[in-house]
Amino acid sequence: MSNPDFDSPELQYEVLFERQVRARTEELSAALEKLSEESMRFRQLAEYIQGVFYLTDPDNREMLYVSPAYEAIWGRSRESLYANPRSWADAILPEDRERVRAALEKESITGSFDEEYRISRPDGIIRWIRARSFPRFGTRQARSIASRASPRTSPRCTRPRRSFA
């Protein structure tokens, strides 16, 4: 025996619509769970890399992510870098600053950066840094700039800065 209410086109449409919504909700839930797992793996990897890993917007005006190694290597807080994304360059020794600035200008055109320079930490330690960056592309344009800055670890690369006062 058929039920006239169930046979109505409106009810059939509602049932079909509800099934599609449930299926789509399950797909989105699975995609969100996968994204969450990938994000967790990314953070775990970035936090255990000995060098500094960071992401900026294409114009280097906004810091999207910086790994905890920044604090150990630069001797400055990550919060200070989020507040002023170019503050990492303030630590570059004056002798290296112009060369690095020129390389950064070139990066804005080519999208890549590969330089060695010295920084002075607040505690007076001077460290050699090798920094590399490359663009991460979206559909047609750079979405962000991924960078890695690693300290050079030979004995000549770290020494206290002498004061001649």
N, C-alpha and C positions, 0 to 999 in steps of 0.2 A: 504494500500500500504506500503510495507516495504522499509526501507532505507538501501541500501547495505552497506553504511559506518557504520551505527549503528550495523549492524549484524556481522561486522568483529570481530574475536576473540580478536584482539589487543585492540579495542575500549571497548569491554565488560570487558576485564581485567583491563583497565584503570579506568573505572567507578567503578568496584568492589573494586579496590585498593583505589580509592579516598574515597569511603564510609567507608572502614576499617580504613583509616587514620583519617577521621573525628570522627568516633566512639571512636577510641583509644585516640584521642586528648581530647574529651569530658570526657572520663574516667580519664585521667591524670589530667585534670583541676579540676574535682571534688575531686580527691584524694589530690591534692595540697591545695585546699581550706580547706578540712577537717584537713589536717596536720597543716595548718596555724592557724586554730581555736584551735586545741589541744595545739599547742605551746603557744598561747596567754593564754589559761587557765592555763597551767603549770607555766608560768611566773607570772601570777596574784596570783596563790596559793603560789608559792615560795616566792614572795615578801611580802606577808602578814603573813607568818608564823613567829612567834616571835623568833624562833631559827634560826641558820644559816643552810641553806641547800646548799650542794655543790656536784658537780659531778667532778670526776677526771678520768683520764685514768687508766687502771688496775695497772700500775706501780707507780701511784701517782706522775708522773713527769710533767703532764700537767693538769692545772685547766680548766675544760670544762665549768663550771658554778659555780658562788657563789652568793648567795642572798644578798640583801642590808643589812640585819641584821648583817652581818660580821662587817661592819663599826661601828655599834652601840655597839656591844658586845665586840669586840677586840679593838676598838678604832684605827683601822688601815684601810687603803683604800683597796678596792677590787682590784684596779689596782696593788697594791704591791703584792697581793696574786696571781694574774694572772702572774705577772712577775717572782715570786718565789713561786711556789705552796706549798713548805714546810715551808714557813716563818711563818705560824700560830703557829708552834711549838716553835719558838723563844720566844714567850710570856709565855710559860709554866715555872712555878717556878722551880728553880733548884732541890728542894726537890721532885718534881713529875716527873722530866724529864726522869730519867732512867726507871722508871716503865712504862711510856707512850711509850718510845722508844722500850722496850721489847714487849709491846702489839702490837705496829705497826709492828714489825718483825713477830710476830705470825699472824697478819692480812694478811701478804703477803703469808702465807701458807694456812690459814683457810678461808680467804676471809671476816672474820667478825671482828668487833672491838666494844668494849663496855667498856668505861672507864670514870672515873671521875678524874678531875685534876683541878689545879688552874692556872689561867693566871694573868699576871700583865699587865695592860693597860699602854699606854704611860703617862696617867694622874695620875698614881700611884694607881689606884683602882685595887684591887685584886678580881677576880671573880672565883667562882667554875663553872666548865663546865661539863656537861655530854655529851659525844660524842658517837655516834653509827654509824657504817657503814656496808654495805653489798654489795656484787657484783651484778651487773645487767648483766645478760647473754644474749648473742646473740645466734647464732646457737649452738655452742659447748663450747665457751670460754667466759670469762668475757669481756664485752664491755666497762664497766665503773664501778666505785665504787660510790655508792650513800651514802652520809653521812649527818647526822644531828647533830649539836652541840647546846645544849640548856643551857642557864645560869640557875643555881640554884638560887632561889629567896628568900630563907629565910634570915633573917637579918644577920646571921653569915657568909653568903656567899659573901657579898660585904663589903669591908672596905678599907680605904686608906692604902697604904703600909707605914710603919713608916720608917723614915730615922734616923739612929743612928749616923750621922756625927757630 
